[in-house]
Amino acid sequence: MDVELIEIRDFIAAYHPFDMLPTEALDTVASNLESRYIRKGRPLIEPGDTVDHVFIVRTGALETRDPANELLARTGEGETVGTITLLRGGPAHNTILAIEDSLLYALPAETFHDLRKRHKQFSYFFQPLGGERLRTGRAVSNQGHGRLDLMAVHLGDMLRRAPVTIAPDATIHAAAARMAEEGVSCLLIPGEEKLIGIITERDLRNRVVAKALPYETPVSAVMTTNPVYLTTDDYLFDAMLLMSRHNIRHLPVLREGALAGVITTTNLVQAQNTSAVYLVGDLYKRDTPEGMRDSLSMVPELILQLVETGASAHTIGHMISTLSDAATVRLMALAEQTLGPPPVPFVWLAAGSQGRHEQTARSDQDNCLVLDDSYNPEKHGEYFRAFTRMVCDGLNICGYVYCPGEVMAMTDQWRQPLKTWKSYFAKWIDQPEPKALMHASVFFDMRPIFGNHGLFHDLRAFVLKKTQGKKIFLAYLASNALSRQPPLGFFRNLVLIRGGEHDNTLDLKHRGIVPIVDLARVYALDAGAEAVNTLDRLEIARDKGSVSKDGAADLRDAWDFISTMRLRHQALHIREGKKANNYVSPELLSNFERTQLKDAFSVVKTMQGALATAYQTGRM
């Protein structure tokens, strides 16, 4: 190859998507290019023209205008024009003219189509903008991954055989014989309407052999009664947390109230990442917040491992939030050791990102306490003030810093009986002023962590019933969801922060992820859905018709891409000894990543426009 062609090849190799091509393909491109020079003000393509080349701008600039002479786009050095018409087929619809003297490289249609056929990443770039291209790009970038997908799988997908049962009046000899015959290490004991017990090999060893009980002893005398269980819709990581908390090796799984099977520690070890299993188990062994902090210091490295091996942001968020749950539960156990048992029932709720199962390497606290209505401030107030202070202080030591807005259970306002919480929500819904909407964005994302879950279910049922048909409240919530726009300019250029500590960066959280979370919350409340996780909300809202199938899929992919980029950025900062944040410089991103980021922002902008139209927010 002569020097001139090498220079042309090196030029196109510096620009996306040609930078995705191997050297031999770049040599082919360079050999087939034709140079064309266009004077300022002269058209390259006019309506009705047949387009048989893709044009790469070497120097100069072009602009595209529609038949009404409205400006559609501007194109500069290294960018391509003509692809839309070429891919669509038929005559050109728009005018492309030079706004500066321009040197172009013309790539024949035949060579262009051959490149698309042979190289998937190159082909992806020229798909229609928005969700479909983003979806394809995620698939391309994730090729070769998937080893950790089981970490987000439902328990129902892990069950390999029907449950093995035995009657409560059967003898322990019959139970041992049935275990040996079936090759299992436990038996479930069903009652007339529910699961009433479980018996395991460990029970036979510790409760029968060690105590020399006669073989005629009934199973009901040695079984564990009313065992804890999960459902087929729960996640493997939920099972791991529950089994670690209760120090059990067998966990019954129910499907719509009926026995479906058993998850064992062997299942978890085979399916789960060992470092995550270790972290949860280690947390429950720690006796001080400082010790728990040492254990949780491994989280950034765990996040990096998960990102690099292809785990989704949904999986990672669920895992990190579950670790936060484990830390919270352990701190409550330590608080009870110091203060004694609580005087009245309560439930500790996680809100915000932890409530949604979407925490990252850098998360502050958002939590509250719902007390039984028998709570008496004079009799019980001091206990719960001390209890919540110990837990929130411990979380801060562990790295979950105090909430800047003081949305924490140790704040008196957010430690109240059920009836007070109902009055809070009633006021926020009936009088949706700015502060109410701010609180709604946090407390509509609550999830129970520990305590009397019945208190939470009572509150949630009240809230969902209260929001049904409240079109004015939903319209205000929709308007609030549009207050944060993605940083995408008119010509699909990224709009960066100017000045200050984060000069020339993008805020991935508040300008990328939060807008999607806000959209999903509106969709879910409109559909009367109980879910709080963003992807779960999108799925339910899609099924109930609150958002289109394509819209939900596009938002899911946009959320996953932006969230994964944010997780990687935070974990790398912590590994380098820096403080994790949400601000990413586009200069540190590849051309491929910048293109996908623009696509993700484009999806959010489109869906915000649709929400504004649906709720007529412009009239508010």
Rosetta blueprint (number, residue, H / E / L):
1 M L
2 D L
3 V H
4 E H
5 L H
6 I H
7 E H
8 I H
9 R H
10 D H
11 F H
12 I H
13 A H
14 A L
15 Y L
16 H L
17 P L
18 F H
19 D H
20 M H
21 L L
22 P L
23 T H
24 E H
25 A H
26 L H
27 D H
28 T H
29 V H
30 A H
31 S H
32 N H
33 L L
34 E E
35 S E
36 R E
37 Y E
38 I E
39 R L
40 K L
41 G L
42 R L
43 P E
44 L E
45 I E
46 E L
47 P L
48 G L
49 D L
50 T L
51 V L
52 D L
53 H E
54 V E
55 F E
56 I E
57 V E
58 R E
59 T E
60 G L
61 A L
62 L E
63 E E
64 T E
65 R E
66 D L
67 P L
68 A L
69 N L
70 E L
71 L E
72 L E
73 A E
74 R E
75 T E
76 G L
77 E L
78 G L
79 E L
80 T E
81 V E
82 G L
83 T H
84 I H
85 T H
86 L H
87 L H
88 R H
89 G L
90 G L
91 P L
92 A L
93 H L
94 N L
95 T E
96 I E
97 L E
98 A E
99 I L
100 E L
101 D L
102 S E
103 L E
104 L E
105 Y E
106 A E
107 L E
108 P E
109 A H
110 E H
111 T H
112 F H
113 H H
114 D H
115 L H
116 R H
117 K H
118 R H
119 H L
120 K H
121 Q H
122 F H
123 S H
124 Y H
125 F H
126 F L
127 Q L
128 P L
129 L L
130 G L
131 G H
132 E H
133 R H
134 L H
135 R H
136 T H
137 G H
138 R H
139 A H
140 V H
141 S H
142 N L
143 Q L
144 G L
145 H L
146 G L
147 R L
148 L L
149 D H
150 L H
151 M H
152 A H
153 V L
154 H E
155 L H
156 G H
157 D H
158 M L
159 L L
160 R L
161 R L
162 A L
163 P L
164 V L
165 T E
166 I L
167 A L
168 P L
169 D L
170 A L
171 T E
172 I H
173 H H
174 A H
175 A H
176 A H
177 A H
178 R H
179 M H
180 A H
181 E H
182 E H
183 G L
184 V L
185 S L
186 C E
187 L E
188 L E
189 I E
190 P E
191 G L
192 E L
193 E L
194 K L
195 L E
196 I E
197 G E
198 I E
199 I E
200 T E
201 E H
202 R H
203 D H
204 L H
205 R H
206 N H
207 R H
208 V H
209 V H
210 A L
211 K L
212 A L
213 L L
214 P L
215 Y L
216 E L
217 T L
218 P E
219 V H
220 S H
221 A H
222 V L
223 M L
224 T E
225 T E
226 N L
227 P L
228 V L
229 Y L
230 L E
231 T E
232 T L
233 D L
234 D L
235 Y E
236 L H
237 F H
238 D H
239 A H
240 M H
241 L H
242 L H
243 M H
244 S H
245 R H
246 H H
247 N L
248 I L
249 R L
250 H E
251 L E
252 P E
253 V E
254 L E
255 R E
256 E L
257 G L
258 A E
259 L E
260 A E
261 G E
262 V E
263 I E
264 T E
265 T H
266 T H
267 N H
268 L H
269 V H
270 Q H
271 A H
272 Q L
273 N L
274 T H
275 S H
276 A H
277 V H
278 Y H
279 L H
280 V H
281 G H
282 D H
283 L H
284 Y L
285 K L
286 R L
287 D L
288 T L
289 P H
290 E H
291 G H
292 M H
293 R H
294 D H
295 S H
296 L H
297 S L
298 M L
299 V H
300 P H
301 E H
302 L H
303 I H
304 L H
305 Q H
306 L H
307 V H
308 E H
309 T L
310 G L
311 A L
312 S L
313 A H
314 H H
315 T H
316 I H
317 G H
318 H H
319 M H
320 I H
321 S H
322 T H
323 L H
324 S H
325 D H
326 A H
327 A H
328 T H
329 V H
330 R H
331 L H
332 M H
333 A H
334 L H
335 A H
336 E H
337 Q H
338 T H
339 L H
340 G L
341 P L
342 P L
343 P L
344 V L
345 P L
346 F E
347 V E
348 W E
349 L E
350 A E
351 A L
352 G H
353 S H
354 Q H
355 G H
356 R L
357 H L
358 E L
359 Q L
360 T L
361 A L
362 R L
363 S L
364 D E
365 Q L
366 D L
367 N E
368 C E
369 L E
370 V E
371 L E
372 D L
373 D L
374 S L
375 Y L
376 N L
377 P H
378 E H
379 K H
380 H H
381 G H
382 E H
383 Y H
384 F H
385 R H
386 A H
387 F H
388 T H
389 R H
390 M H
391 V H
392 C H
393 D H
394 G H
395 L H
396 N H
397 I H
398 C H
399 G L
400 Y L
401 V E
402 Y L
403 C L
404 P L
405 G L
406 E L
407 V L
408 M L
409 A L
410 M L
411 T L
412 D H
413 Q H
414 W H
415 R E
416 Q E
417 P E
418 L H
419 K H
420 T H
421 W H
422 K H
423 S H
424 Y H
425 F H
426 A H
427 K H
428 W H
429 I H
430 D H
431 Q L
432 P L
433 E L
434 P H
435 K H
436 A H
437 L H
438 M H
439 H H
440 A H
441 S H
442 V H
443 F H
444 F L
445 D L
446 M L
447 R E
448 P E
449 I E
450 F E
451 G E
452 N L
453 H H
454 G H
455 L H
456 F H
457 H H
458 D H
459 L H
460 R H
461 A H
462 F H
463 V H
464 L H
465 K H
466 K H
467 T H
468 Q L
469 G L
470 K L
471 K H
472 I H
473 F H
474 L H
475 A H
476 Y H
477 L H
478 A H
479 S H
480 N H
481 A H
482 L L
483 S L
484 R L
485 Q L
486 P L
487 P L
488 L E
489 G L
490 F L
491 F L
492 R L
493 N L
494 L E
495 V L
496 L L
497 I L
498 R L
499 G L
500 G L
501 E L
502 H L
503 D L
504 N L
505 T L
506 L E
507 D E
508 L L
509 K H
510 H H
511 R H
512 G H
513 I H
514 V H
515 P H
516 I H
517 V H
518 D H
519 L H
520 A H
521 R H
522 V H
523 Y H
524 A H
525 L H
526 D H
527 A H
528 G L
529 A L
530 E L
531 A L
532 V L
533 N L
534 T H
535 L H
536 D H
537 R H
538 L H
539 E H
540 I H
541 A H
542 R H
543 D H
544 K L
545 G L
546 S L
547 V L
548 S L
549 K H
550 D H
551 G H
552 A H
553 A H
554 D H
555 L H
556 R H
557 D H
558 A H
559 W H
560 D H
561 F H
562 I H
563 S H
564 T H
565 M H
566 R H
567 L H
568 R H
569 H H
570 Q H
571 A H
572 L H
573 H H
574 I H
575 R H
576 E L
577 G L
578 K L
579 K L
580 A L
581 N L
582 N L
583 Y E
584 V E
585 S L
586 P H
587 E H
588 L H
589 L L
590 S L
591 N H
592 F H
593 E H
594 R H
595 T H
596 Q H
597 L H
598 K H
599 D H
600 A H
601 F H
602 S H
603 V H
604 V H
605 K H
606 T H
607 M H
608 Q H
609 G H
610 A H
611 L H
612 A H
613 T H
614 A H
615 Y H
616 Q L
617 T H
618 G H
619 R H
620 M L
